[in-house]
Amino acid sequence: MSDSTPGEEPPVAYSGQDTPDPSRVQYGIVFVITLVHFTGDFYSSFFSPLLPAFVDKLGLTLTQVGLLTGLVRLLAFMIQPVVGYLSDRHESRWFVFTGLFLAFFCIPFSGIAPNFYVLLLVLSLGSLGSSMFHPATTGMVPLYSGNRTGFCLSIYNTGGTLAFALGPVFITWYVAHWGLEAMPWTGMLGLVAFLFCFLYLPRPKSENLSHLGFFKSLKATLGPVYKIIFLIWLVMFLRAVTGQAFMTFMPIFLVNEGHPLPSVGLIVAFFIIAGTLSGLLAGYMADRTGFKKIFFISYLFMAPALMLYLYLPGPWVFAGAFVAGFFVLAPLPLGVVMAQKLVPQSRAMVSSLMMGLAYGLGGAVSPLVGGLADVYGIEPVLFALSFIPLICLGVIARFPRVV
């Protein structure tokens, strides 16, 4: 891979001999890694905005919706730390491309699933794919980021958040025009991106820790800072519980309030687009002012922002979605960067803990949220969950100052 300065030439085809230059930001490679993230998350984003359509087609209960969401995300949690461990030890692109293939190939077939169990199967395979490429690609970003790790990881994270913004708009428009049964054809877009990334993505660099087993590697890498890593993980997990509950059940709530499906897709897009902007801003500011301050601000305003999203009437819900997404998604890259700075010798592993483990366990709470919503209604349950970020402020106060 060329070591040219940004803007001189595009990335060249993969040669297998790429050596990262730690002194500069290699934006061409960061772009290719981000494209992998965008493509996989674009297909992963189809699920939530189509939940009302799946409920209508298959007659799902809210408990089944929560079970479906929870199991899919729990599968991602179960495999992602293992993949992160393997990615730190083996210089292989297999994790990235197998995962990307499963995401863009399996998820579109959810549109023709004849029952709940087939729907669960194809979405689980797609979720497993997503869990495979995330640790490997997240661990690669610091190798090509120079001294701008926070900003470059925000760019990488933007690929995912932008995908979750555009994906709901695209798939709700697509399904409204051609129906769920035409969804498999959307896989052609993923195939094009897959071939491009296959040509230009360099081989990941391992950390030469293959002599250690899984638990010994955890002890060796996290031992000195495990308490701090746990605190960071805890606030990322609690953010995931709240954020995923709103992502899962707000589309159903909005449809029940009279919003048409394409409008719901657009509302979800406003939520994610705001997070795309705030993620970039948070990473940029954290590189300059430190991570703790940005964490505290985002969690402080998260609760009132979620209440605006839940209660603003009519077209004002678009503004509420934007404000909520801005604060809910801003911390996403920060926990990963903090963990990687504290444990630089195991980047993929700690990334999987902050993204996979926190995200997966946060999603695993969805069946409980769905069951409570069946009993008490969606609105009061989401209202109660919106207070969770305020609980995190005391934990954030114990974070070290990391720049």
C-alpha positions, 0 to 999 in steps of 0.5 A: 500500500502506498505511503503517500500523503493524503490526497496524492493518489488513491489506494492501490490493489492489495499486495500483501506487503503493506506496512503501516506508517505510524507517523501519518494518517493514511486516509485512503486505507481508512476510507476502505476500512470505513467502506467495509463498516458502511456496507455491513451496517447498511444491511444490518440497518434494515431490521429495525425500520421493517419491524412493523412490516414483519409484525404485520406479515408474520403476526409477531407479538411485542415479546417475539419482537424483543426475543428476535432483537435480543437473540440476534444481538446476543449472538453478535455478543457471543462471537465478537470477543472471540473474533477480536481475540483471534484478530489480534493474533492472526494476520488474516482478511478472512474474518473481514470478508466472511463477515461482510459476505454473511451480512449483505447476503443473508439479511436481504432474505429476511423479506421472504422469510415465511415464519418467525423461525426462518426470520430469526435464522437469516437475521442471526446469520447476518448478525454473526457476519457483522460481529466478524468484521467489526473487531478486525476492522476497528483494530486496524484503524489505529494502525493508519491514523497517525496521531489522529486516532480519535478523529479517524475512529470517528470517521470509521464510526461515521461509516456505520452511523451513516449506513444506519441513517441511509439504510432505513430510508432506502429499505422502507422506500424500497419495500413500500414500492416493491414489497418485502419479497423483492428484498433479496435483489438488494444484495447486488449493492453489497456485492459491488462494495465487497469486490472493491474492498477485496481489492484494496483492503490490506491485511490486518497486523496481528499483535504476536500474542498467539502464544497466549490463550484467551483468558491468559491474554485477557489477564496479560492485556487488561490486568493493569487497567481492568477496573477502568476498562470495566467502568468504560464498558459499563457506561457503554452497555447502559447506553446500549440498553437505552439506545437499542430499546428506542431503536427497536420499539420507537418505529412500532410506537410511531406506526401506532401513532399514525406515521406511515412506514416511509415516514418512520424510516425517515425519522430513524434516519434523522436519529442516525444522521444526527449521530453521524455528525455528533460522532465526528464532532465528539472524536474531533473534540476528544482528541483536543480536550480529553474524552471524559468531558465529552462523555459527561456532556453527552450523557447529561443531555441524553435523557432530556433529548430522548424525552423530546423524541418520545413526546414531541407531536406531529412533524416535530418528532423529526426534530426530537429524533435528531436531538436524541440521536445527536446525544445517544450516538455521540459516545460510540467512538469514544469508549473504543478509543479510550480502551485502545489507548489504555490497552494498545497491544490488544486493539481488536479485543478491547474494541470487541468488548466496547462494541460487541459485548456492550452492544450485544448484552444491551440488545439481550435486554430487548426481550425484557423490554418487549415483555414490559411493553406488552404489559404496560405499553411502549410509551411508559417503558421507554420513558423509564429507560430514558433516565438510565443515562443520568445514572451513568454520570457518577461512573463517568466521574471516575474515568481517568483523564485520557487524551 
